[in-house]
Amino acid sequence: MSRNYESPFSTRYASPEMQELFSADFKFKTWRRLWISLAKAEQKCGLPITDAQIRQLEEHAEDINYDVAAAREKEVRHDVMAHVYAYGVQCPDAKGIIHLGATSCYVGDNTDVIIMREALKVVRRKLVNVMANLASFAMEYRSMPALAYTHLQPAQLTTVGKRATLWLNELLMDYEEIEYRIASLKLLGSKGTTGTQASFVELFEGDSKKIKAVEDAIAKDMGFDSVVPVSGQTYSRKVDAQVLSTLGGIAQSASKFATDLRLLQNFKEMEEPFEAHQIGSSAMPYKRNPMRSERITALARYVIIDTLNPAFTSATQWFERTLDDSANKRISIAEGFLAIDSILNIMLNVTKGLVVYPKVVEQRVMKELPFMATENIMMSAVKKGGDRQELHEKLRTHSIAAAKVVKEEGRENDLIDRICADESFKLTRAEIDGILKPINFVGRSVEQVEEYISTCIQPVLEENKSILGESAELSV
């Protein structure tokens, strides 16, 4: 047990995969990849850089001498120059051409974009698998009638599966946003100190074609189609705000899902998975608390608030750059991704093992259905010769009386008994029971589920079939 603070994202929540992307080791190895790429591009465009120098750089791309870098940074107070120095110690023949013409943001900002892209791919993969789980659930329960609510008051009927499509559709919106973000991310490239590429003008004696060729080669080497067209020293911090906004969208969708599930668990209609030896409460042994859904809600709240960090950072950058972004950025971006990764891990687990209690769902429907069926009952009575206006008033009176019995006396809804006893309706119990079939009150819910899954979700799952089948085991 450490005596120092450790982030819960590292010890409890986020996956090793996402933690690795935001690790110092991944960052500094990416710096070296970028320095190698720069050297190759500059050599190709005519600078006196030898194959032997590049080979030496490649030989030490992975074995970073962190002790040397740390000692140097303590002396010079500059992380990039400390690592340039440390790389040069390992590559003495190439030390003179490392970082040639570049500014710190060449490695810093380009690395940040690379990390965000890789992290978005992880988020995308897990999100697709959550969507697959919910799609299966929606189809399985597409025909099970359930109470639908407005203002958390019983309104009409829906189906369990139709409600799941509401959760799923918000995740689809998030998926489309992630797709756009991944496709639109661009490297900073090699823009120089204030974005004018002045150092490269000097290196290449004003040859713009060669300067552009260097950037194109680096982008291709790093797997990008292009670099940003113009910049100051950094890429626009709006990019960070846009990426975090995308993560915030997932947090909103996840929180909506988790909140609905928490309410349904209170109604005893549905539950999140509950392990055989899980303890629901330290004081009340019978309890089955929705702890995973609560954790989703808690982490989602953190991400939603975290989206303000890059927004304020973007809004307060001065001219070509200021450094008040750095300390905030390295925390807010990383922890935003770690939190979303944690949320999706929980959602993978929960959506794979959702529990439905059909008898409870049906019982809750039947308690409210008599009120919802009054119009249908009235129409049947009119067909038997009843007066529509007279019957409407009788139904209003009977409904108020039945509601009073439920609310004030705590007894069962007796509206149907009252209607059966009222000769004005001329309806038998069997006839009314024939009307009170829940599936007749769900509208197009069943068809909507089938249409939505086949036209909107199935194409996404088919496109991503190679990454389906992921699950998540939670340690806590």
C-alpha positions in Angstrom: 0.0 0.0 0.0 1.5 3.3 -1.1 1.8 6.2 1.4 1.5 8.6 -1.5 -1.6 9.7 -3.4 -2.5 7.3 -6.2 -5.2 8.1 -8.8 -8.3 5.9 -8.5 -8.2 5.7 -12.3 -4.9 3.8 -12.0 -5.8 1.6 -9.0 -9.5 0.9 -9.5 -11.1 2.0 -12.7 -9.3 2.6 -16.0 -7.9 -0.3 -18.1 -4.2 -1.0 -18.4 -4.6 -0.3 -22.1 -5.8 3.2 -21.7 -3.3 3.9 -18.9 -0.5 2.8 -21.1 -1.5 5.4 -23.8 -1.2 8.2 -21.3 1.9 6.9 -19.7 5.2 8.7 -19.7 6.8 5.8 -21.5 4.4 6.0 -24.4 4.8 9.7 -24.7 8.6 9.7 -24.7 8.8 6.8 -27.1 6.5 8.8 -29.4 8.8 11.8 -29.1 11.7 9.6 -30.4 9.5 8.3 -33.3 8.8 11.9 -34.2 12.5 12.9 -34.1 13.4 9.9 -36.3 10.6 10.9 -38.7 11.8 14.5 -38.8 15.4 13.4 -39.5 14.3 11.0 -42.3 12.1 13.7 -43.9 14.9 16.3 -43.7 17.4 13.9 -45.2 15.1 13.1 -48.1 14.7 16.8 -48.8 18.5 17.3 -49.0 19.9 18.1 -45.5 23.2 16.5 -44.7 21.9 13.7 -42.5 23.4 10.3 -43.0 21.9 6.8 -43.0 24.2 5.9 -40.1 22.9 8.8 -38.0 19.3 7.7 -38.6 20.2 4.0 -37.8 21.7 5.1 -34.5 18.5 7.0 -33.7 16.4 4.0 -34.6 18.6 1.6 -32.5 17.7 3.6 -29.4 14.1 4.5 -30.2 12.8 2.3 -27.3 15.5 2.0 -24.7 15.1 5.5 -23.1 17.7 6.5 -20.6 15.3 8.1 -18.2 17.9 8.6 -15.4 19.9 10.8 -17.7 16.8 12.7 -18.9 15.7 13.3 -15.3 19.0 14.6 -14.1 19.3 16.9 -17.1 15.7 18.2 -16.6 16.5 19.0 -13.0 19.4 21.1 -14.3 17.8 22.9 -17.3 14.1 22.9 -16.2 13.0 21.9 -19.7 11.6 18.5 -20.4 12.1 18.5 -24.2 15.7 19.7 -24.1 16.4 17.2 -21.3 15.2 14.4 -23.6 17.1 15.8 -26.6 20.2 15.7 -24.5 19.5 12.1 -23.2 18.9 10.9 -26.7 22.1 12.5 -27.8 24.1 10.7 -25.1 22.9 7.4 -26.5 23.3 8.5 -30.1 26.6 10.6 -30.1 26.9 10.5 -33.9 23.4 11.9 -34.4 23.1 14.3 -31.5 23.7 17.3 -33.7 20.7 16.6 -35.9 18.1 15.6 -33.2 15.2 18.1 -33.2 16.8 20.1 -36.1 14.7 23.1 -36.9 11.9 22.1 -34.5 10.4 23.7 -31.4 9.2 21.9 -28.3 5.6 21.6 -29.6 6.9 19.6 -32.5 7.2 16.6 -30.2 4.7 17.7 -27.5 1.7 18.6 -29.6 2.2 16.0 -32.3 2.4 13.4 -29.6 -0.7 14.7 -27.9 -2.7 14.3 -31.2 -1.3 10.8 -31.7 -2.3 9.8 -28.2 -5.8 11.3 -28.5 -6.3 9.5 -31.8 -5.2 6.1 -30.3 -7.3 6.7 -27.2 -10.4 7.6 -29.3 -9.9 4.3 -31.1 -10.1 2.4 -27.8 -13.1 4.4 -26.7 -14.7 3.7 -30.1 -14.1 -0.1 -29.8 -15.6 -0.3 -26.4 -18.5 1.9 -27.3 -19.4 -0.4 -30.2 -19.4 -3.4 -28.0 -21.7 -1.7 -25.5 -24.0 -0.9 -28.4 -23.9 -4.5 -29.5 -25.0 -5.6 -26.0 -27.8 -3.2 -25.9 -28.9 -4.1 -29.4 -29.2 -7.8 -28.4 -31.1 -6.8 -25.3 -33.5 -4.5 -27.2 -34.3 -7.3 -29.7 -34.8 -9.9 -26.9 -37.3 -7.7 -25.0 -38.9 -5.8 -28.0 -42.3 -7.3 -27.3 -42.4 -7.1 -23.5 -44.9 -4.3 -22.5 -43.7 -1.9 -19.8 -44.8 1.3 -18.3 -43.5 4.4 -20.0 -43.2 7.6 -18.0 -43.4 11.4 -18.5 -42.4 13.5 -15.5 -41.8 10.1 -13.8 -45.5 9.6 -13.8 -47.0 6.6 -15.6 -48.1 7.8 -19.1 -48.7 5.1 -21.7 -47.1 1.7 -22.4 -43.8 1.1 -24.2 -41.8 -2.1 -24.3 -38.6 -3.0 -22.4 -36.8 -3.3 -25.7 -38.1 0.1 -27.0 -36.7 1.8 -24.0 -33.3 0.2 -24.6 -33.3 1.8 -28.1 -33.5 5.2 -26.5 -30.3 4.5 -24.6 -28.8 3.0 -27.7 -29.7 5.9 -30.0 -27.8 8.3 -27.8 -24.7 6.1 -27.9 -25.1 5.9 -31.7 -24.9 9.7 -31.8 -21.7 9.5 -29.7 -20.3 6.9 -32.1 -20.9 9.2 -35.0 -19.2 12.0 -33.2 -16.2 9.8 -32.4 -16.0 8.7 -36.1 -15.8 12.4 -37.1 -13.2 13.3 -34.5 -10.9 10.4 -35.5 -11.2 11.2 -39.2 -10.7 15.0 -38.7 -7.7 14.9 -36.3 -4.6 16.5 -37.9 -1.0 16.6 -36.8 0.5 20.0 -35.9 3.4 19.1 -38.3 6.6 21.1 -38.2 5.5 24.7 -37.8 8.3 26.2 -35.8 8.3 28.6 -32.9 5.4 30.9 -33.9 3.9 28.8 -36.7 5.8 30.6 -39.5 8.3 27.8 -40.2 11.0 30.4 -40.2 13.6 27.9 -39.0 12.8 25.6 -41.9 13.0 28.5 -44.3 16.6 29.0 -43.0 17.4 25.2 -43.2 16.0 24.8 -46.8 17.1 28.2 -48.0 13.5 29.3 -48.7 12.4 26.3 -50.7 8.7 26.0 -49.7 8.3 22.7 -51.6 10.9 21.0 -49.5 9.4 22.5 -46.3 5.9 21.2 -47.2 7.4 17.9 -48.2 8.9 17.5 -44.8 5.5 18.0 -43.2 3.8 15.6 -45.6 6.4 12.9 -45.0 6.0 13.2 -41.2 2.2 13.1 -41.4 2.4 10.0 -43.6 4.9 8.3 -41.3 2.6 8.9 -38.3 -0.4 7.6 -40.2 -2.2 11.0 -40.8 -3.5 12.3 -44.1 -2.5 15.9 -43.4 -1.3 18.5 -40.9 -3.1 21.6 -39.7 -3.0 24.3 -42.4 -2.0 27.2 -40.1 -1.1 27.5 -36.5 0.8 29.5 -33.9 3.3 27.5 -31.9 0.7 24.9 -31.0 -2.3 23.4 -32.7 -5.5 25.2 -31.7 -6.6 24.3 -28.2 -10.1 24.1 -29.6 -9.1 20.6 -30.8 -8.8 19.5 -27.1 -12.1 21.1 -26.3 -13.8 19.4 -29.2 -12.3 16.0 -28.2 -13.3 16.4 -24.6 -16.8 17.5 -25.7 -17.1 14.2 -27.5 -16.1 12.4 -24.4 -18.6 14.5 -22.4 -21.3 13.4 -24.8 -20.6 9.7 -24.0 -20.7 10.6 -20.3 -24.1 12.2 -20.8 -25.5 9.1 -22.5 -24.0 6.8 -19.9 -25.4 8.8 -17.0 -28.9 8.7 -18.6 -28.7 5.0 -19.0 -27.3 4.4 -15.5 -29.9 6.7 -13.9 -32.8 5.0 -15.7 -31.4 1.6 -14.5 -31.1 2.8 -10.9 -34.8 3.9 -11.0 -35.9 0.6 -12.6 -33.9 -1.3 -9.9 -35.9 0.6 -7.3 -39.1 -0.5 -9.2 -37.7 -4.0 -9.1 -38.3 -4.3 -12.9 -34.7 -4.6 -13.9 -31.3 -4.9 -12.2 -27.7 -4.6 -13.0 -25.6 -7.8 -12.5 -25.1 -8.9 -8.9 -22.3 -11.2 -8.0 -22.9 -14.3 -5.9 -20.8 -13.0 -3.0 -21.4 -9.3 -3.5 -22.3 -7.3 -0.4 -25.0 -4.6 -1.0 -24.7 -2.9 2.3 -22.5 -3.1 5.4 -25.6 -2.6 7.6 -28.5 -4.2 5.7 -27.7 -7.7 4.4 -30.8 -7.9 2.2 -29.9 -4.9 0.0 -28.9 -5.1 -3.7 -27.6 -1.6 -4.4 -27.0 -0.5 -8.0 -23.4 0.3 -7.2 -22.1 -0.1 -10.8 -24.7 2.3 -12.2 -24.0 4.7 -9.4 -20.3 4.6 -10.3 -21.2 5.3 -13.9 -23.2 8.3 -12.8 -20.4 9.5 -10.5 -17.6 9.2 -13.2 -19.9 10.8 -15.8 -20.4 13.8 -13.6 -16.6 14.2 -13.4 -16.2 14.0 -17.2 -19.0 16.5 -17.9 -17.4 19.0 -15.6 -14.0 18.2 -17.0 -15.1 19.4 -20.5 -14.9 23.0 -19.1 -11.1 22.7 -18.7 -10.0 22.6 -22.4 -12.8 25.1 -23.2 -11.4 27.7 -20.8 -7.9 26.8 -22.0 -8.8 27.4 -25.6 -10.5 30.7 -24.8 -7.6 32.1 -22.8 -4.6 31.4 -25.1 -2.8 34.6 -26.0 -1.7 35.3 -29.6 0.6 32.5 -30.9 0.7 30.7 -27.5 1.0 30.9 -23.7 2.0 28.2 -21.4 -1.0 28.3 -19.1 -2.4 25.4 -21.1 0.3 22.9 -20.2 -0.3 21.9 -16.6 -4.1 21.9 -17.0 -4.0 20.1 -20.3 -1.8 17.2 -19.2 -4.3 16.5 -16.4 -7.7 17.2 -18.0 -7.2 15.4 -21.3 -5.7 12.3 -19.7 -8.2 12.0 -16.9 -11.1 12.6 -19.3 -10.1 9.6 -21.3 -9.3 7.5 -18.3 -12.7 8.3 -16.8 -14.6 7.5 -20.1 -12.6 4.3 -20.3 -13.7 3.4 -16.8 -17.3 4.2 -17.6 -17.3 2.0 -20.7 -15.7 -0.8 -18.8 -18.6 -0.7 -16.4 -21.2 -0.4 -19.1 -19.7 -3.4 -20.9 -20.1 -5.4 -17.7 -23.6 -4.1 -16.9 -25.1 -4.3 -20.4 -23.9 -7.9 -20.8 -25.7 -9.1 -17.7 -28.9 -7.0 -17.4 -31.6 -8.8 -15.4 -35.3 -8.3 -16.2 -38.1 -9.4 -13.9 -41.1 -10.0 -16.3 -43.7 -10.7 -13.5 -42.9 -7.4 -11.8 -42.9 -5.5 -15.1 -46.3 -7.1 -15.9 -47.7 -6.4 -12.4 -46.8 -2.7 -12.6 -48.3 -2.5 -16.1 -51.6 -4.0 -14.9 -51.9 -1.7 -12.0 -52.0 1.3 -14.3 -53.5 -0.2 -17.5 -57.1 0.2 -16.4 -56.7 4.0 -16.4 -54.9 3.9 -19.8 -57.6 1.6 -21.3 -60.6 3.8 -20.4 -60.8 5.2 -24.0 -60.8 1.8 -25.5 -63.4 0.6 -22.9 -65.6 3.6 -23.7 -65.5 2.9 -27.4 -66.5 -0.7 -26.9 -69.4 0.4 -24.7 -70.5 3.0 -27.4 -70.6 0.2 -29.9 -73.1 -1.6 -27.7 -75.4 1.4 -27.7 -74.0 3.6 -24.9 -73.9 7.4 -24.9 -70.3 8.6 -25.4 -70.7 11.7 -23.3 -72.5 10.0 -20.4 -69.9 7.2 -20.4 -67.0 9.6 -20.5 -68.4 11.3 -17.3 -68.9 8.0 -15.6 -65.3 6.9 -16.4 -64.0 10.2 -15.0 -65.9 9.6 -11.8 -65.0 6.0 -11.5 -61.3 6.8 -12.2 -61.1 9.4 -9.5 -62.7 7.0 -7.0 -60.3 4.2 -8.0 -57.3 6.5 -7.7 -58.5 7.5 -4.2 -58.6 3.9 -3.2 -55.1 3.4 -4.4 -53.6 6.6 -3.0 -55.5 7.1 0.3 -56.4 3.5 1.3 -53.4 1.7 -0.2 -55.6 -0.9 -1.9 -55.5 -2.3 -5.4 -56.9 -0.4 -8.4 -60.6 -1.4 -8.5 -61.5 0.6 -11.6 -62.4 -2.5 -13.7 -64.6 -3.8 -10.9 -66.5 -0.5 -10.8 -67.0 -0.5 -14.6 -68.2 -4.1 -14.6 -70.7 -3.2 -11.9 -72.0 -0.2 -13.9 -74.8 -1.4 -16.2 -74.3 1.7 -18.4 -71.3 0.0 -20.0 -73.0 -3.3 -20.8 -69.6 -5.0 -20.8 -68.8 -8.4 -19.2 -65.6 -9.1 -17.3 -64.4 -11.3 -20.2 -65.0 -8.5 -22.7 -63.1 -6.0 -20.6 -60.2 -8.5 -20.0 -60.1 -8.9 -23.8 -59.5 -5.1 -24.0 -56.9 -5.2 -21.2 -54.1 -6.9 -23.2 -50.9 -4.8 -22.7 -49.4 -5.6 -26.1 -52.4 -3.7 -27.7 -51.3 -0.5 -26.0 -47.6 -0.3 -27.0 -48.2 1.4 -30.3 -45.5 0.6 -32.9 -42.9 -0.2 -30.2 -42.1 -3.7 -31.5 -41.8 -2.5 -35.1 -39.8 0.5 -34.1 -37.2 -1.7 -32.3 -36.9 -4.0 -35.3 -36.6 -1.2 -37.8 -34.2 0.8 -35.7 -31.8 -2.1 -35.0 -31.9 -3.3 -38.7 -31.5 0.1 -40.3 -29.4 2.1 -37.8 -27.4 -0.3 -35.6 -26.8 -3.4 -37.6 -24.8 -1.6 -40.3 -22.5 -0.2 -37.6 -22.1 -3.7 -36.0 -21.5 -5.2 -39.4 -18.8 -2.6 -40.2 -17.1 -3.4 -36.9 -17.7 -7.1 -36.7 -14.0 -7.8 -36.3 -13.9 -6.0 -32.9 -17.1 -7.4 -31.4 -17.2 -9.8 -28.5 -15.4 -7.7 -25.9 -16.3 -8.0 -22.3 -15.1 -6.5 -19.0 -14.4 -8.0 -15.6 -14.6 -5.4 -12.9 -12.1 -5.7 -10.0 -14.3 -3.7 -7.6 
